[in-house]
Amino acid sequence: MQSMFTALFGILEKPLQPGGGVKTDNSILLVYPPEKELDFREHLLDRFLPLLQARQMPCYGLDLTGFLFDNLPEETIQDLQEDEFNDYQWLKQGLAKRGELALQQRIAAIAAEAPGCTVLVYATVALYPLVRFGEILRGLRDLPCRTVLAFPGEERGGKLHFMNQLDGGNYLAVKLFWR
């Protein structure tokens, strides 16, 4: 785990490229085994974020624990609860689209407030299985910030699996793996 955070720090020390990279965008995936979620989160919150703050590197930790309830209007949640009884699959798809859009808007708002900052998105398991993070990052490629995404999963056959489920693809993010 330490090597993953050391590599991340090395990337964050370098200035943000205005147009992103040639083969990557300004996002970074931290890929680690799902069973290490608590260890990962402890290291991120107790060691890594304080290190960035001590070095005066602009960063923002975005906790997704209660994200859907905090970022969707109450009437939307009420409507979705009623729809659950009519068509569960439709409910799940509608909630997924709303969640993905809300997360993209939240990250974009943070980037607008603090251009050049690093947004560290963690507790991503809270949005499982609704959100496809490949879709989230695809909509954030042009932001003037780095988006670092906690990704409890693995790469199998060249494809990323979030919590053991295929998570789309075409990630242009830099991938750092737990070793």
Secondary structure as UniProt FT lines:
FT   HELIX           2..13
FT   TURN            18..19
FT   STRAND          27..32
FT   HELIX           34..36
FT   HELIX           37..43
FT   HELIX           44..48
FT   HELIX           49..54
FT   TURN            55..56
FT   STRAND          59..63
FT   TURN            65..66
FT   HELIX           67..71
FT   HELIX           74..86
FT   HELIX           88..113
FT   TURN            115..116
FT   STRAND          118..122
FT   HELIX           124..127
FT   TURN            128..130
FT   HELIX           133..138
FT   TURN            139..142
FT   STRAND          146..156
FT   TURN            157..158
FT   STRAND          159..162
FT   TURN            163..164
FT   STRAND          165..166
FT   STRAND          174..177
//
